[in-house]
């Protein structure tokens, strides 16, 4: 194998079978973080629903501008 391919293979083997307790804890933490990111992506961005924004919706969210009365 070439250098980069063998380095990548060694990296993946180290991730699959960590040798030390610290390495196992790091792999577990990274796996948990990856699961959380995937769940957030599925929950927050998974739906393709688009909320319509029109003048009525904006006026409900933002107080209407006060009207000035001329003397």
N, C-alpha and C positions, 0 to 999 in steps of 0.2 A: 504494500500500500504506500501511497505517497505521504509526505509529512503532514499536510493539513487533514487528510482523511483519517490517518491513524490518531492524530491528536483529538479529532472530533469523536472518534470511536472510544478513545480512552476517557474522554469527558463524559460521554453518555454512560459508559460502564460504571464510572465513579458515582454518577447520579442514581443509577439503578441499585447499586450495592455499596452504600457508603460504609467505610471501614471504622470510623470513630463515632462515639456518641454525639459529638458536636456536629459532625457531618450529617448524621441521621436527623438531628434536630433541625438543621438548616434545610434539608430536603423536605422534611415534614412541614416546616413553616412556609417554604416556597410553594409547595403543593396546595396548602390551605389558601394562600393568597391567590393563587391561580384560580382555584375554585370560586373564591369570592368575587374576583373580577369577572369571571364568566357568568356567574349568577347575576351580578349587577348589570352586566350588558344585556342579558336576556330579560331582566325585569324592567330596566329603565328604557332601553332602546328597542326592545323586542317588538313592540307594537308599532304598526305603521299608521296609527290614527293621528290625524292632523286636527288640531283644535282650531276652529275658525275664529279669526280675529276680525271683528267689525266695529263700527262706531259704538254700538250699544254695549258691547263687551268692554271696550276701552273706557267708556263713561262710567261703567260700574266699578272698574278698578281704580280709575283716577278721578278725583273730584272734579266736577265740571268747573270751568273758569268762572269766577264771579263776574256778574254783569254790572257795569257801572251805569249809574243813573246820572244824567246830566241835569244840573240845576236850572 
